[in-house]
């Protein structure tokens, strides 16, 4: 190992854990990693003190994030055997919109008021703000707010303004105490540098920041007079991706084992930073980051209004281009729900006897089936619909079940449903004048080769794969290299350090033709239930 080599650290803060990877600046080689599981995980039923949470809540604990810095980063260094003195920068990424209220010095309100649910960070999949998103959308449409079109006609309950309005409505005193309403992506950088900063990515995609500003004071006052000053909690001096947010403080150096004073990159979102890891920051390369949910991101040199997109933001993925985002609220979570709640004990026993997980067992049973043999079509709305309908009150549906339906049939139908959802998104982009020239897949689900082949067949196009199992962390490290001055910009850094395997999965024509017929049925169900009337009535009965 040469003493002349330089390294950067990328830290990916996920839904259930955080991971750090040590990366060589010259070529992107990943030389060490460490993982830390969150002690509190996702709090969706009660707070640590026992206070009950309502339906669709999802919270996290900031202390879990700091523990990632204390444990995962030193472990990555130890595994690599690289002297800390050779590390020149650190970059981070986060789930989004994961947002928290703090004091002016960054102290999370949950540390001061631990028994108040709204004091805790709201995770990206906190959907209890859907009624507040509905209010924002209805008023924006009525007033013809121009920014609404940049978000496909609807903003999401997952985002900053909907969650902030929920806070105001349900705990107004705490709303007043929240001097800052800040994305976790920026809060963790604050902890590393001792300096508050806000990144253009989360502000644009999750904070409705367009054309140099947030929604007007007049619009916000029309929602609620008390909400008019909400942007004051958000910060206005936005910093570019790949920029230098500051340098590592002595305190953070002690947590991580890294040298004090090294570069800390501007914060970023897990999906968007993965585009650099996949060397997919040029126009036309869509990256689908497939895990518990799927996020679809792509850069383009043209601005278009794509129905149901999560947003289009100037400089939102790489400076100089328009960054687009769409997504599916549930993918891996749907498969996990099915295995956890719907698979009989005999399947679990058979999987254990074969030395496989239940997911692997169901996949092995489902894979040999001819397309359509199970006679099922499903809607992938078990966690709502992020794109293209933007309605988190929608729910899943499986049509065609009989007494002959087996668990592997349903499992395959759910996989196909998520592939149909991705096809819907790709077709919507292309129908709006934003061509998708290459689809690159990243995330944990790339390990399931059957699932990847289904996607290639359903989409009727080759799938490229990211060449790393640590996509977000690698992407964060690439941004750190730019912030540290080791590469001049994200595009050149991605070319040197990113990894992509072109056309790893190629569609089979016969299967693709068969899936076209199933997709037509999916589209019929999708369009029939798109207004959500029936599903909303069912939800109201809970």
Order of alpha helices (4+ residues) and beta strands (2+ residues): beta-beta-beta-beta-alpha-beta-beta-alpha-beta-alpha-alpha-alpha-beta-alpha-beta-alpha-alpha-beta-beta-alpha-beta-alpha-beta-beta-beta-beta-alpha-alpha-alpha-beta-beta-alpha-beta-alpha-beta-alpha-alpha-beta-alpha-alpha
